[in-house]
Amino acid sequence: MTTFPGGTRVEMIAGIPVSVDIRTPLPVRELTPLLDNAFAWLRWVETTFHPSREDSQIGRLNRGQTIEQVPELVEVLHRCDELSEATGGWFEARRDGVVDPSGYIKGWALERLSRALANTGAGDHRIDAGGDIRLRGSAAPGRPWEVGVRDPRTGLVRAVVAAHDLGIATSGGSPVVDPRTGRRRTGVDSVTVIGPDLGVADAYATAMYAMGPIRARRFAAETAVRSPYQSMIIEGAGQEYTTPGFAAHIAQPSLAG
């Protein structure tokens, strides 16, 4: 029986490398258009939602210009408002009259892409874009995907997450501003959130990174009880806080090896 090895492609989108790794055994005649369409979708998201692009719908909205009736734009802005409410305003896509959904849009776009790939028969894949990762299916027959969570200060792997179907979002390694005061906050080095929807995980990680360690721990614990979203928080002193559900996804040494 003839088998096909799948394929990987990496392209720059919005200034960051994005990789799509498909492990489902598909012939090249099917795999190539899937990858073409995947990156066409991501480029469309960039041109539609990037706040710094004058020709994007978000850029036009912020300048008070006419925008196109794009259903995805309405969906994203609505979800951002819901996530702002869910995080007590710590995730905020609207501030001082400016709309910037950057803390949600990358995770949302990768989540939509992952679902589309699965629906077209490429159910085994990993999509990775600058700290946001969507895993689905298997890395190899019978084997989950494995993702290392790194300490942003040392670069060392603090944990290896193993999963067949999971969104993993990490915020950290850059200055963060309190969305309610505009002041820079410190105390948290990084936050990694795992869960079924990468867009939601992305927004939660962004919010907790801005909260500071005390609020972030409290929010992580409360969220872990009422939802499937679990967290790992690495604080400025190197201390680590992990919710029980996150710990359950950490690979055993035999897997991580």
KEDREN-892414 format. One record per residue (C-alpha): residue in one letter; x, y, z; residue number from 1. Coordinates in steps of 0.25 Angstrom, whole numbers, plus 5000, padded with zeros to 4 digits. Layout:
N
+--------+------+-------+------+-----+
: residu : east : north :   up : num :
+--------+------+-------+------+-----+
:      a :    X :     Y :    Z : NUM :
...
+--------+------+-------+------+-----+
This chain:
257
+--------+------+-------+------+-----+
: residu : east : north :   up : num :
+--------+------+-------+------+-----+
:      m : 5000 :  5000 : 5000 :   1 :
:      t : 5005 :  5014 : 4996 :   2 :
:      t : 5006 :  5024 : 5007 :   3 :
:      f : 5009 :  5039 : 5007 :   4 :
:      p : 5017 :  5046 : 5018 :   5 :
:      g : 5010 :  5059 : 5020 :   6 :
:      g : 5017 :  5072 : 5019 :   7 :
:      t : 5021 :  5085 : 5026 :   8 :
:      r : 5022 :  5099 : 5021 :   9 :
:      v : 5027 :  5112 : 5028 :  10 :
:      e : 5024 :  5126 : 5024 :  11 :
:      m : 5025 :  5140 : 5030 :  12 :
:      i : 5011 :  5145 : 5034 :  13 :
:      a : 5010 :  5159 : 5041 :  14 :
:      g : 5025 :  5159 : 5044 :  15 :
:      i : 5025 :  5145 : 5051 :  16 :
:      p : 5028 :  5131 : 5045 :  17 :
:      v : 5016 :  5122 : 5044 :  18 :
:      s : 5018 :  5107 : 5042 :  19 :
:      v : 5007 :  5097 : 5038 :  20 :
:      d : 5011 :  5083 : 5040 :  21 :
:      i : 5001 :  5073 : 5034 :  22 :
:      r : 5004 :  5058 : 5038 :  23 :
:      t : 4992 :  5052 : 5031 :  24 :
:      p : 4997 :  5043 : 5020 :  25 :
:      l : 4991 :  5051 : 5008 :  26 :
:      p : 4996 :  5051 : 4993 :  27 :
:      v : 5004 :  5064 : 4989 :  28 :
:      r : 4992 :  5067 : 4979 :  29 :
:      e : 4983 :  5069 : 4992 :  30 :
:      l : 4994 :  5074 : 5002 :  31 :
:      t : 4999 :  5085 : 4993 :  32 :
:      p : 4985 :  5093 : 4991 :  33 :
:      l : 4982 :  5091 : 5006 :  34 :
:      l : 4995 :  5098 : 5010 :  35 :
:      d : 4993 :  5108 : 5000 :  36 :
:      n : 4979 :  5111 : 5005 :  37 :
:      a : 4984 :  5111 : 5019 :  38 :
:      f : 4994 :  5122 : 5017 :  39 :
:      a : 4984 :  5130 : 5008 :  40 :
:      w : 4974 :  5130 : 5020 :  41 :
:      l : 4985 :  5135 : 5030 :  42 :
:      r : 4989 :  5146 : 5020 :  43 :
:      w : 4974 :  5150 : 5019 :  44 :
:      v : 4973 :  5151 : 5034 :  45 :
:      e : 4986 :  5160 : 5034 :  46 :
:      t : 4981 :  5169 : 5023 :  47 :
:      t : 4967 :  5170 : 5030 :  48 :
:      f : 4970 :  5171 : 5045 :  49 :
:      h : 4985 :  5177 : 5046 :  50 :
:      p : 4983 :  5190 : 5054 :  51 :
:      s : 4995 :  5197 : 5048 :  52 :
:      r : 4991 :  5194 : 5033 :  53 :
:      e : 4984 :  5206 : 5027 :  54 :
:      d : 4977 :  5197 : 5018 :  55 :
:      s : 4972 :  5187 : 5028 :  56 :
:      q : 4957 :  5188 : 5033 :  57 :
:      i : 4962 :  5190 : 5047 :  58 :
:      g : 4971 :  5202 : 5042 :  59 :
:      r : 4959 :  5208 : 5035 :  60 :
:      l : 4950 :  5206 : 5047 :  61 :
:      n : 4960 :  5213 : 5056 :  62 :
:      r : 4960 :  5225 : 5046 :  63 :
:      g : 4945 :  5226 : 5045 :  64 :
:      q : 4945 :  5222 : 5031 :  65 :
:      t : 4935 :  5213 : 5024 :  66 :
:      i : 4938 :  5198 : 5026 :  67 :
:      e : 4933 :  5186 : 5018 :  68 :
:      q : 4922 :  5177 : 5024 :  69 :
:      v : 4931 :  5165 : 5028 :  70 :
:      p : 4924 :  5155 : 5037 :  71 :
:      e : 4937 :  5151 : 5043 :  72 :
:      l : 4940 :  5165 : 5047 :  73 :
:      v : 4927 :  5165 : 5055 :  74 :
:      e : 4929 :  5152 : 5061 :  75 :
:      v : 4943 :  5156 : 5066 :  76 :
:      l : 4939 :  5169 : 5072 :  77 :
:      h : 4927 :  5162 : 5079 :  78 :
:      r : 4936 :  5151 : 5084 :  79 :
:      c : 4946 :  5162 : 5089 :  80 :
:      d : 4935 :  5169 : 5097 :  81 :
:      e : 4931 :  5156 : 5103 :  82 :
:      l : 4945 :  5152 : 5107 :  83 :
:      s : 4947 :  5166 : 5113 :  84 :
:      e : 4935 :  5164 : 5122 :  85 :
:      a : 4940 :  5150 : 5125 :  86 :
:      t : 4953 :  5155 : 5130 :  87 :
:      g : 4948 :  5167 : 5137 :  88 :
:      g : 4954 :  5176 : 5127 :  89 :
:      w : 4968 :  5171 : 5128 :  90 :
:      f : 4967 :  5166 : 5113 :  91 :
:      e : 4962 :  5179 : 5106 :  92 :
:      a : 4962 :  5181 : 5091 :  93 :
:      r : 4956 :  5195 : 5091 :  94 :
:      r : 4964 :  5206 : 5099 :  95 :
:      d : 4963 :  5221 : 5097 :  96 :
:      g : 4955 :  5220 : 5084 :  97 :
:      v : 4964 :  5210 : 5078 :  98 :
:      v : 4961 :  5196 : 5074 :  99 :
:      d : 4972 :  5186 : 5075 : 100 :
:      p : 4968 :  5171 : 5075 : 101 :
:      s : 4983 :  5166 : 5075 : 102 :
:      g : 4982 :  5158 : 5088 : 103 :
:      y : 4971 :  5150 : 5082 : 104 :
:      i : 4972 :  5150 : 5067 : 105 :
:      k : 4984 :  5141 : 5065 : 106 :
:      g : 4978 :  5130 : 5074 : 107 :
:      w : 4965 :  5131 : 5067 : 108 :
:      a : 4971 :  5130 : 5053 : 109 :
:      l : 4979 :  5118 : 5056 : 110 :
:      e : 4967 :  5111 : 5063 : 111 :
:      r : 4958 :  5114 : 5050 : 112 :
:      l : 4969 :  5109 : 5041 : 113 :
:      s : 4971 :  5096 : 5050 : 114 :
:      r : 4956 :  5093 : 5049 : 115 :
:      a : 4956 :  5095 : 5034 : 116 :
:      l : 4968 :  5086 : 5032 : 117 :
:      a : 4961 :  5075 : 5040 : 118 :
:      n : 4948 :  5077 : 5032 : 119 :
:      t : 4956 :  5075 : 5019 : 120 :
:      g : 4963 :  5062 : 5024 : 121 :
:      a : 4976 :  5067 : 5029 : 122 :
:      g : 4972 :  5063 : 5044 : 123 :
:      d : 4987 :  5061 : 5048 : 124 :
:      h : 4994 :  5075 : 5049 : 125 :
:      r : 5001 :  5085 : 5057 : 126 :
:      i : 5000 :  5100 : 5055 : 127 :
:      d : 5010 :  5109 : 5062 : 128 :
:      a : 5010 :  5124 : 5061 : 129 :
:      g : 5019 :  5131 : 5071 : 130 :
:      g : 5014 :  5125 : 5085 : 131 :
:      d : 5001 :  5121 : 5080 : 132 :
:      i : 5000 :  5106 : 5076 : 133 :
:      r : 4988 :  5097 : 5071 : 134 :
:      l : 4990 :  5082 : 5072 : 135 :
:      r : 4980 :  5072 : 5066 : 136 :
:      g : 4981 :  5057 : 5063 : 137 :
:      s : 4994 :  5050 : 5065 : 138 :
:      a : 5009 :  5054 : 5062 : 139 :
:      a : 5011 :  5039 : 5058 : 140 :
:      p : 5002 :  5027 : 5059 : 141 :
:      g : 4998 :  5025 : 5073 : 142 :
:      r : 5007 :  5037 : 5078 : 143 :
:      p : 5002 :  5050 : 5083 : 144 :
:      w : 5008 :  5064 : 5080 : 145 :
:      e : 5018 :  5069 : 5090 : 146 :
:      v : 5021 :  5084 : 5092 : 147 :
:      g : 5031 :  5089 : 5102 : 148 :
:      v : 5027 :  5101 : 5111 : 149 :
:      r : 5040 :  5110 : 5113 : 150 :
:      d : 5044 :  5119 : 5123 : 151 :
:      p : 5045 :  5133 : 5116 : 152 :
:      r : 5057 :  5137 : 5125 : 153 :
:      t : 5066 :  5124 : 5124 : 154 :
:      g : 5060 :  5118 : 5111 : 155 :
:      l : 5059 :  5105 : 5119 : 156 :
:      v : 5047 :  5095 : 5117 : 157 :
:      r : 5039 :  5096 : 5129 : 158 :
:      a : 5029 :  5085 : 5125 : 159 :
:      v : 5025 :  5077 : 5112 : 160 :
:      v : 5010 :  5077 : 5109 : 161 :
:      a : 5005 :  5065 : 5102 : 162 :
:      a : 4992 :  5065 : 5095 : 163 :
:      h : 4984 :  5060 : 5083 : 164 :
:      d : 4974 :  5072 : 5082 : 165 :
:      l : 4978 :  5085 : 5089 : 166 :
:      g : 4981 :  5099 : 5088 : 167 :
:      i : 4993 :  5105 : 5095 : 168 :
:      a : 4995 :  5120 : 5097 : 169 :
:      t : 5007 :  5127 : 5103 : 170 :
:      s : 5008 :  5142 : 5107 : 171 :
:      g : 5021 :  5147 : 5112 : 172 :
:      g : 5035 :  5152 : 5109 : 173 :
:      s : 5031 :  5166 : 5106 : 174 :
:      p : 5026 :  5178 : 5113 : 175 :
:      v : 5011 :  5178 : 5117 : 176 :
:      v : 5002 :  5190 : 5120 : 177 :
:      d : 4991 :  5190 : 5130 : 178 :
:      p : 4979 :  5192 : 5121 : 179 :
:      r : 4971 :  5200 : 5131 : 180 :
:      t : 4982 :  5210 : 5135 : 181 :
:      g : 4992 :  5209 : 5123 : 182 :
:      r : 5003 :  5207 : 5133 : 183 :
:      r : 5014 :  5196 : 5131 : 184 :
:      r : 5012 :  5184 : 5140 : 185 :
:      t : 5023 :  5174 : 5145 : 186 :
:      g : 5023 :  5161 : 5153 : 187 :
:      v : 5019 :  5151 : 5143 : 188 :
:      d : 5029 :  5146 : 5133 : 189 :
:      s : 5020 :  5137 : 5125 : 190 :
:      v : 5006 :  5131 : 5125 : 191 :
:      t : 5002 :  5118 : 5117 : 192 :
:      v : 4988 :  5114 : 5116 : 193 :
:      i : 4983 :  5101 : 5110 : 194 :
:      g : 4969 :  5098 : 5105 : 195 :
:      p : 4959 :  5094 : 5094 : 196 :
:      d : 4958 :  5108 : 5087 : 197 :
:      l : 4972 :  5115 : 5084 : 198 :
:      g : 4965 :  5128 : 5083 : 199 :
:      v : 4960 :  5128 : 5097 : 200 :
:      a : 4973 :  5122 : 5102 : 201 :
:      d : 4980 :  5134 : 5096 : 202 :
:      a : 4971 :  5144 : 5102 : 203 :
:      y : 4972 :  5138 : 5116 : 204 :
:      a : 4988 :  5137 : 5115 : 205 :
:      t : 4988 :  5152 : 5110 : 206 :
:      a : 4979 :  5156 : 5122 : 207 :
:      m : 4987 :  5148 : 5133 : 208 :
:      y : 5000 :  5153 : 5128 : 209 :
:      a : 4995 :  5167 : 5130 : 210 :
:      m : 4988 :  5164 : 5144 : 211 :
:      g : 5001 :  5162 : 5152 : 212 :
:      p : 5004 :  5149 : 5160 : 213 :
:      i : 4993 :  5150 : 5171 : 214 :
:      r : 4981 :  5153 : 5162 : 215 :
:      a : 4987 :  5144 : 5151 : 216 :
:      r : 4987 :  5132 : 5161 : 217 :
:      r : 4973 :  5135 : 5166 : 218 :
:      f : 4968 :  5136 : 5152 : 219 :
:      a : 4975 :  5123 : 5148 : 220 :
:      a : 4969 :  5115 : 5159 : 221 :
:      e : 4955 :  5121 : 5157 : 222 :
:      t : 4955 :  5118 : 5142 : 223 :
:      a : 4961 :  5104 : 5144 : 224 :
:      v : 4949 :  5100 : 5153 : 225 :
:      r : 4938 :  5106 : 5144 : 226 :
:      s : 4944 :  5103 : 5130 : 227 :
:      p : 4953 :  5094 : 5123 : 228 :
:      y : 4964 :  5105 : 5122 : 229 :
:      q : 4976 :  5102 : 5130 : 230 :
:      s : 4989 :  5110 : 5133 : 231 :
:      m : 5004 :  5111 : 5136 : 232 :
:      i : 5009 :  5124 : 5142 : 233 :
:      i : 5024 :  5127 : 5143 : 234 :
:      e : 5026 :  5138 : 5152 : 235 :
:      g : 5038 :  5148 : 5152 : 236 :
:      a : 5045 :  5141 : 5163 : 237 :
:      g : 5044 :  5128 : 5155 : 238 :
:      q : 5033 :  5122 : 5164 : 239 :
:      e : 5023 :  5114 : 5156 : 240 :
:      y : 5008 :  5112 : 5159 : 241 :
:      t : 5001 :  5101 : 5151 : 242 :
:      t : 4986 :  5097 : 5152 : 243 :
:      p : 4983 :  5083 : 5153 : 244 :
:      g : 4977 :  5081 : 5139 : 245 :
:      f : 4990 :  5087 : 5133 : 246 :
:      a : 4998 :  5077 : 5141 : 247 :
:      a : 4990 :  5066 : 5136 : 248 :
:      h : 4995 :  5069 : 5122 : 249 :
:      i : 5009 :  5069 : 5125 : 250 :
:      a : 5017 :  5058 : 5118 : 251 :
:      q : 5024 :  5047 : 5127 : 252 :
:      p : 5039 :  5047 : 5125 : 253 :
:      s : 5038 :  5034 : 5116 : 254 :
:      l : 5029 :  5042 : 5106 : 255 :
:      a : 5037 :  5055 : 5107 : 256 :
:      g : 5051 :  5049 : 5105 : 257 :
+--------+------+-------+------+-----+
